[in-house]
Amino acid sequence: MSEDNPYNPSKILSWAEEDRPREKLLLKGKAALSNAELIAILIGSGTVKLSAVDVAKGIMNAVNNNISELARQGMKDLMKNKGIGEAKAVTILAALELGRRRTDHIPNKRRIINGSQAVYDEMRQHLLDKSHEEFWIIMLNRANEVMKSVAVSIGGISGTVCDPKMVFKHALEHMASSIILVHNHPSGQLKASELDLNLTQQLKECGMLLDLPVLDHIIFTDKGYLSFVDEKIF
């Protein structure tokens, strides 16, 4: 029997209406649902022996009920859970990606970068929950408004290689007035490596020659950031 078969001997439909995830959401609102109940709505059905809620609880138990850890899961990771096949894994991944892309800024309105916290907030939509390193630049106009953010290189778990020529190619093509460097540490370590320091100095010097200043370099992690300017290592 297919795992996506809506038949479910656990009989969620026999539960009190306020205990069924969909009905609970309608009656009490989305905030009243647990993480497992929200996932149960996404996957729709369970297995012969498990309800959708049971399957969802298994998923959350596997990541210690940590949504951030769930967001790092890939297809194969999700499919290790009982009752989760390819179709349900895809649905969960799609929902998590939509959540990651959500931003609080007003669409089509340029954001002003007035400090390191603004840089971190700007980059959350691009770097949150990444399991590998990426190197980005934020291009600014003369009013310090974000023109565009672009990934310059994508690497592995332990590092990524940044080509200075590509950094300034993007900046010059977009007629940026200044740039900010950003790369993430999936490990969560907020410490600049010797490579980070040398690369930053190299890019800063290139920017001075091109009259395209590098304003800061931010190391991004899911739980915080390090600003080279704030730490006076720039």
C-alpha positions in Angstrom: 0.0 0.0 0.0 1.4 3.4 -0.9 2.4 5.6 2.0 0.5 8.5 0.4 -2.7 6.5 0.5 -5.3 8.6 2.4 -6.6 5.5 4.2 -5.4 5.7 7.8 -6.5 3.2 10.5 -5.5 5.6 13.2 -8.6 7.5 12.2 -7.7 11.1 12.7 -11.3 11.9 11.6 -12.5 10.2 14.7 -10.7 12.6 16.9 -12.4 15.6 18.5 -12.6 18.3 16.0 -10.4 20.7 17.9 -7.6 18.0 17.9 -7.4 17.5 14.2 -4.7 19.7 12.7 -6.8 21.3 9.9 -9.8 21.8 12.1 -7.7 23.1 14.9 -6.1 25.7 12.6 -9.5 26.9 11.5 -10.9 27.0 15.0 -8.0 28.4 16.9 -5.6 29.9 14.3 -2.2 28.8 13.0 -0.3 29.9 16.1 -2.2 27.2 18.2 -0.6 24.4 16.2 2.6 22.6 17.2 5.4 22.1 14.7 4.3 18.5 14.2 0.7 19.5 13.6 1.8 22.0 10.9 3.9 19.4 9.2 1.0 16.9 9.4 -1.1 19.3 7.4 1.6 19.5 4.8 2.0 15.7 4.4 -1.7 15.1 4.5 -1.7 11.4 5.4 0.2 8.8 7.4 0.8 5.1 7.0 -1.2 2.0 7.9 0.0 2.2 11.5 0.8 5.9 11.9 -1.4 8.9 11.6 0.0 12.0 9.8 0.6 13.6 13.2 2.5 10.6 14.4 4.7 10.7 11.2 5.2 14.4 11.7 6.2 13.9 15.4 8.8 11.4 14.2 10.3 14.0 11.9 10.5 16.6 14.6 11.9 14.1 17.2 14.7 13.3 14.7 15.8 16.9 14.8 15.2 17.5 18.5 12.1 19.6 17.7 14.4 22.2 16.2 13.0 23.9 13.1 16.4 25.3 12.1 17.8 21.8 12.1 14.9 20.6 10.1 15.6 23.3 7.5 19.0 21.8 7.0 17.6 18.4 6.1 17.8 17.2 2.5 15.6 14.8 0.6 17.5 11.7 1.8 17.4 12.9 5.4 13.7 13.4 5.4 13.0 10.1 3.6 14.7 8.2 6.5 11.6 9.0 8.6 8.8 6.4 8.6 6.0 7.4 6.3 8.0 9.9 4.3 8.5 9.2 0.6 9.7 11.4 -2.1 6.4 13.3 -2.6 6.1 14.2 1.0 9.7 15.1 1.4 9.4 17.5 -1.6 6.4 19.1 0.0 8.2 19.7 3.3 11.3 21.0 1.5 9.2 23.4 -0.6 7.5 24.8 2.6 10.8 25.3 4.4 12.2 27.1 1.4 9.2 29.4 1.2 9.8 30.2 4.9 13.4 30.9 4.3 12.6 33.3 1.5 10.2 35.3 3.6 11.5 38.7 4.4 10.1 41.6 6.4 11.1 44.4 4.0 8.7 46.1 1.7 9.0 44.6 -1.9 10.5 46.8 -4.5 11.6 49.3 -1.9 15.4 49.7 -1.6 16.8 49.0 1.8 19.3 51.3 3.4 22.4 49.8 5.0 23.3 51.8 8.0 25.3 49.3 10.0 26.3 45.7 10.5 22.9 44.6 11.8 21.2 45.9 8.6 23.7 43.8 6.6 22.8 40.7 8.7 19.1 41.3 8.3 19.5 41.8 4.5 21.4 38.5 4.1 19.2 36.3 6.2 17.0 35.6 3.2 20.1 34.3 1.3 22.2 32.5 3.8 20.0 31.3 6.6 20.1 27.5 7.1 22.9 27.0 4.5 25.0 23.8 5.1 27.8 25.0 2.8 29.8 28.2 2.5 28.9 30.9 0.1 30.6 34.3 -0.6 28.3 37.2 -1.4 28.6 40.9 -2.1 26.0 43.6 -1.4 26.2 46.4 -3.9 25.2 49.9 -2.7 24.5 53.2 -4.4 25.7 56.6 -3.0 22.8 56.7 -0.6 23.9 53.3 0.9 20.7 51.7 -0.6 20.9 48.1 -1.7 21.1 47.8 -5.4 21.6 44.1 -5.6 23.1 41.2 -3.6 24.9 38.5 -5.6 26.6 35.2 -4.8 30.2 35.4 -6.1 31.2 31.8 -5.2 29.7 28.7 -3.6 31.8 26.1 -1.9 31.7 23.2 0.5 31.2 22.7 4.2 34.6 24.0 5.2 35.3 26.8 2.7 34.8 28.6 -0.6 37.2 30.3 -3.0 36.5 33.9 -3.9 38.0 35.4 -7.1 38.5 39.2 -6.7 38.0 39.7 -10.4 34.5 38.4 -10.1 33.7 40.6 -7.1 34.6 43.8 -9.0 33.2 42.6 -12.3 29.7 42.4 -10.7 30.2 45.8 -8.9 31.3 47.6 -12.0 28.6 46.1 -14.2 26.0 47.4 -11.8 27.7 50.8 -11.3 27.9 50.3 -7.6 29.3 53.1 -5.4 30.5 50.7 -2.7 30.3 47.0 -1.7 30.0 44.9 1.4 31.5 41.5 1.6 29.5 38.6 3.3 30.3 35.0 3.7 28.8 32.4 6.0 30.2 29.8 8.4 27.9 26.8 8.6 29.8 25.7 11.7 28.5 28.7 13.5 32.0 29.8 14.4 32.3 33.6 14.6 36.0 33.9 14.0 37.9 35.2 11.0 40.5 32.9 9.5 43.9 34.0 8.2 42.5 33.5 4.7 39.5 35.7 5.5 41.8 38.5 6.7 44.1 38.3 3.7 41.3 38.2 1.2 39.6 41.1 2.9 42.7 43.2 2.7 43.3 42.3 -0.9 39.7 43.3 -1.9 39.9 46.5 0.2 43.1 47.5 -1.7 41.5 46.7 -5.1 38.5 48.7 -4.2 40.6 51.8 -3.3 42.3 51.6 -6.7 38.9 51.4 -8.5 37.3 54.1 -6.3 34.8 51.4 -5.2 35.3 51.1 -1.5 34.7 47.9 0.5 32.8 49.1 3.5 32.8 45.9 5.7 33.1 42.2 5.7 30.5 40.2 7.6 30.8 36.6 8.7 27.3 35.2 8.8 25.9 32.4 11.0 22.4 31.4 11.8 22.7 32.7 15.3 24.7 35.8 14.8 27.5 37.6 12.9 30.9 39.1 13.1 31.6 42.5 11.5 35.2 43.3 10.6 34.4 47.0 11.1 32.7 46.5 14.5 35.6 44.4 15.7 38.2 46.9 14.3 39.9 44.2 12.3 39.1 45.8 8.9 
